[in-house]
Amino acid sequence: MPKIHPSSHVDHRAELASDVQVGPGCVVEGRVKLGDGCRLMGNIYLRGPLEVGQENTFYPFCCIGFEPQDLGFDIEKAGAGTSIGDRNTFRESVTVHRATGSQPTTIGTGNFFMANSHVAHDSLVGNDCVLANGALLAGHVTLEDNVILGGNAGVHQFCRMGRLSMLAGIRAINKDLPPFFMCYQLEGVASLNVVGLRRAGLRQHVQPLTEAYTILYRRKLPKSTAIDMIEKTLGDDPLCLELVKFCRASARGFEECDRLD
């Protein structure tokens, strides 16, 4: 049987795996499903529809599954809720809001959300991402796998961050950040994420991606021309092709270079 502190309230509609631990002062409201090994450490509010996988840990004052922070949104409107994968850590006061449409706000597996970070409605977070303290995702944001956001970083609504990209602390983007690149200047993309690529075991792709970065950001070519050139000259590298595909799919456009040159 789940271990539930007597001061906590668990809705009769909730489904808790047999080894779930619910600490003091928690509220589990509505259609909430918690998988094996989940821990609610105390003073946490989960609201359904919410489905949580295995071995997720929620620290005090997390609020997961509430309605969007949108003055025009009808809080009584039904929606797809929130879906969370396995082995995620939600530190103190993390907030994740439910979807407005037919697809849930979705968080993958192995992510680390530090204190006071926020995932807004209809966002999609992949696997093994890190959001440092106070990092903010607006609505309809997509983070692909292995993305890192520094402290108090912000991502504008409908923006995407590609795989293994990084946004430094106290920085914000209002366009897509392509995969494998870093943004740490006041204005736009600054470099290739070489350290991240090496840590991910992708050292062999550093050279072609460096060439792709140069074509895209340093030759001052029209973006469509640069993307075509990367595909033509570096198309035998799968990560370069991933970069090309990401850029061509961008609806908002993607971040410019840092303009240092």
Summary of the structure (lengths in Angstrom):
residues: 261
radius of gyration: 20.0
end to end distance: 62.9
largest distance: 64.6
contacts: 929
relative contact order: 0.08
helix: 17%
strand: 27%
